[in-house]
């Protein structure tokens, strides 16, 4: 059980807008332009996933070059990942699932963690370790909106960031739920857009995403 210290809660991420872009990036040279495009569109929080060899360098670049951004690391799967993203300068971590050892590592380093869950048992375990803001993943595949509606009654104290398979039209449905604080998505930073360096289109999609909460 995570009990040495209380976790540094990651709910502060929701203060910066309704959508956290889930970024998969192969070319380090694209990092700054992508970050600037998102900021111009009103998105300040970035989740850079550890799915490419350049991910840690991208986090370092964004932290150094865009101090106004809040840069985190996604796909954090073990204690070694926690140590690596801290060295890279990550300001928060996101895990696809929840393991107590990941929770302990983040608590020990005072690194805010957004842990992933897909079942009620995982919600209960994360909550017992002090985490009250959780990532539902993969949201669409495990029940999505209907699941979160069902969870509101037994877990009214838990806020969620559903991620996985979410498109703009579905994002609005999630954000209308009382237990959804933000959503994670990759539609505004798709691999095709990044590969073709469509920074203007990314900015336009980011601007639309940053206004989703206002439309509910």
C-alpha positions as CSV (number, residue, x, y, z in Angstrom):
1,X,0.0,0.0,0.0
2,X,1.2,3.5,-0.8
3,X,1.4,5.1,2.6
4,X,4.8,6.7,3.1
5,X,3.5,10.0,1.8
6,X,0.3,11.2,0.2
7,X,0.5,11.2,-3.6
8,X,0.9,14.6,-5.3
9,X,-2.5,14.7,-7.0
10,X,-2.7,15.2,-10.7
11,X,-6.0,17.0,-10.8
12,X,-4.2,20.3,-11.4
13,X,-4.0,19.1,-15.1
14,X,-7.7,19.8,-15.5
15,X,-7.1,23.5,-14.8
16,X,-5.6,23.9,-18.2
17,X,-8.4,22.7,-20.4
18,X,-10.7,19.8,-21.2
19,X,-8.3,17.8,-23.5
20,X,-4.9,16.3,-22.9
21,X,-3.3,15.4,-26.3
22,X,-1.7,11.9,-26.3
23,X,1.5,12.4,-28.4
24,X,3.4,9.8,-30.2
25,X,6.4,11.4,-32.0
26,X,9.3,9.8,-33.9
27,X,11.3,12.9,-35.0
28,X,12.9,15.0,-32.3
29,X,13.1,17.9,-34.9
30,X,9.3,18.1,-34.9
31,X,9.0,18.5,-31.1
32,X,9.2,22.2,-30.8
33,X,6.9,22.9,-33.8
34,X,4.3,20.5,-32.5
35,X,4.4,22.0,-29.0
36,X,4.1,25.5,-30.4
37,X,1.2,24.5,-32.6
38,X,-0.7,23.0,-29.6
39,X,0.0,26.1,-27.5
40,X,-1.2,28.4,-30.2
41,X,-4.5,26.4,-30.2
42,X,-4.9,26.8,-26.5
43,X,-3.7,23.4,-25.3
44,X,-1.1,23.7,-22.5
45,X,-0.8,20.1,-21.2
46,X,1.0,17.5,-23.2
47,X,1.3,13.8,-22.6
48,X,4.3,12.5,-24.5
49,X,4.1,8.7,-24.6
50,X,7.1,6.5,-24.1
51,X,6.4,4.6,-27.3
52,X,9.3,5.8,-29.4
53,X,13.0,6.1,-28.9
54,X,12.9,9.9,-29.1
55,X,10.2,10.3,-26.4
56,X,12.5,11.2,-23.5
57,X,14.4,13.7,-25.7
58,X,11.1,15.2,-26.8
59,X,10.2,15.7,-23.2
60,X,13.5,17.4,-22.5
61,X,13.1,19.6,-25.5
62,X,9.6,20.7,-24.7
63,X,10.5,21.5,-21.0
64,X,13.5,23.5,-22.1
65,X,12.0,25.4,-25.0
66,X,8.4,25.8,-23.9
67,X,8.4,26.7,-20.2
68,X,4.7,27.7,-20.4
69,X,3.7,24.2,-21.2
70,X,3.0,21.4,-18.7
71,X,4.8,18.3,-20.1
72,X,4.2,14.8,-18.9
73,X,5.2,11.3,-19.8
74,X,2.7,8.6,-20.9
75,X,3.0,4.8,-21.1
76,X,4.9,4.7,-17.8
77,X,4.9,1.0,-17.0
78,X,7.5,0.4,-14.2
79,X,9.8,2.1,-11.7
80,X,12.6,2.4,-14.3
81,X,10.3,4.5,-16.5
82,X,9.5,6.7,-13.5
83,X,13.2,7.4,-12.9
84,X,13.8,8.0,-16.6
85,X,11.0,10.5,-17.1
86,X,12.0,12.4,-14.0
87,X,15.5,12.8,-15.4
88,X,13.9,14.0,-18.6
89,X,12.0,16.7,-16.7
90,X,8.5,15.3,-16.9
91,X,6.0,17.2,-14.7
92,X,3.6,14.3,-14.4
93,X,3.3,10.7,-15.3
94,X,0.5,8.7,-16.9
95,X,0.3,4.9,-16.7
96,X,-1.8,2.6,-18.8
97,X,-2.7,0.5,-15.7
98,X,-2.0,0.7,-12.0
99,X,0.7,-1.0,-10.1
100,X,1.4,-0.2,-6.4
101,X,5.2,0.0,-7.2
102,X,4.6,2.7,-9.8
103,X,2.5,4.6,-7.2
104,X,5.3,4.2,-4.6
105,X,7.9,5.4,-7.0
106,X,5.9,8.5,-8.0
107,X,5.0,9.3,-4.4
108,X,8.7,9.0,-3.4
109,X,9.7,11.4,-6.1
110,X,6.8,13.7,-5.6
111,X,5.8,13.2,-9.2
112,X,2.0,13.5,-9.9
113,X,0.6,10.3,-11.4
114,X,-2.5,9.8,-13.4
115,X,-2.9,6.0,-13.1
116,X,-4.9,3.9,-15.6
117,X,-7.8,1.7,-14.6
118,X,-10.2,-0.5,-16.5
119,X,-12.1,-2.3,-13.8
120,X,-13.9,-1.4,-10.5
121,X,-11.3,-3.4,-8.6
122,X,-8.5,-1.3,-10.1
123,X,-10.3,1.9,-9.1
124,X,-10.6,0.6,-5.6
125,X,-6.9,-0.3,-5.4
126,X,-5.8,3.0,-6.8
127,X,-8.2,4.9,-4.4
128,X,-6.9,2.9,-1.4
129,X,-3.4,4.1,-2.3
130,X,-4.5,7.7,-2.3
131,X,-5.2,8.4,-6.0
132,X,-8.5,10.2,-6.7
133,X,-8.0,11.2,-10.4
134,X,-7.7,8.2,-12.7
135,X,-7.4,7.5,-16.4
136,X,-10.0,5.1,-17.8
137,X,-8.1,3.2,-20.5
138,X,-8.9,2.0,-23.1
139,X,-12.1,4.0,-22.6
140,X,-14.1,3.0,-25.7
141,X,-13.1,-0.6,-25.5
142,X,-14.0,-1.2,-21.8
143,X,-17.4,0.5,-21.8
144,X,-16.8,4.2,-22.2
145,X,-19.6,6.6,-21.3
146,X,-21.9,3.8,-20.0
147,X,-19.2,2.5,-17.7
148,X,-18.4,5.9,-16.2
149,X,-22.1,6.5,-15.6
150,X,-22.3,3.2,-13.7
151,X,-19.2,4.1,-11.7
152,X,-20.5,7.5,-10.5
153,X,-22.7,6.0,-7.8
154,X,-20.1,3.7,-6.1
155,X,-17.2,6.1,-6.7
156,X,-18.6,9.7,-6.4
157,X,-15.2,10.9,-5.1
158,X,-13.2,9.8,-8.1
159,X,-12.5,12.0,-11.2
160,X,-11.7,10.4,-14.5
161,X,-9.8,11.2,-17.7
162,X,-11.1,8.7,-20.3
163,X,-8.5,7.9,-23.0
164,X,-8.4,5.5,-25.8
165,X,-10.4,5.6,-29.1
166,X,-12.0,8.9,-28.3
167,X,-12.9,11.3,-31.2
168,X,-14.2,14.9,-30.9
169,X,-17.9,14.0,-31.1
170,X,-17.5,11.4,-28.4
171,X,-15.4,13.7,-26.3
172,X,-18.3,16.0,-25.7
173,X,-20.4,13.1,-24.4
174,X,-17.7,12.2,-21.9
175,X,-17.2,15.8,-20.8
176,X,-20.9,16.1,-20.0
177,X,-20.5,13.4,-17.2
178,X,-20.1,14.7,-13.7
179,X,-17.2,12.4,-12.9
180,X,-15.2,13.3,-16.1
181,X,-12.7,16.1,-15.5
182,X,-11.0,16.0,-18.9
183,X,-10.4,13.5,-21.7
184,X,-7.2,12.3,-23.4
185,X,-7.1,12.0,-27.2
186,X,-4.8,11.9,-30.2
187,X,-7.1,13.2,-32.9
188,X,-5.4,16.6,-33.0
189,X,-1.9,15.1,-33.0
190,X,-2.5,12.0,-35.2
191,X,0.5,10.3,-36.7
192,X,-0.5,11.5,-40.2
193,X,-0.7,15.1,-39.2
194,X,2.6,15.0,-37.4
195,X,4.3,13.0,-40.1
196,X,3.2,15.6,-42.7
197,X,4.0,18.5,-40.4
198,X,0.5,19.9,-40.6
199,X,1.1,22.4,-37.8
200,X,-1.7,24.8,-38.9
201,X,-4.2,21.9,-38.9
202,X,-3.0,20.8,-35.6
203,X,-3.5,24.3,-34.2
204,X,-7.0,24.4,-35.6
205,X,-7.9,21.1,-34.1
206,X,-6.3,22.0,-30.8
207,X,-8.4,25.2,-30.7
208,X,-11.6,23.3,-31.3
209,X,-10.6,20.8,-28.6
210,X,-9.8,23.5,-26.0
211,X,-13.3,24.8,-26.4
212,X,-15.1,21.5,-26.0
213,X,-16.1,22.0,-22.3
214,X,-17.7,25.4,-23.2
215,X,-20.0,23.6,-25.7
216,X,-21.6,21.4,-23.0
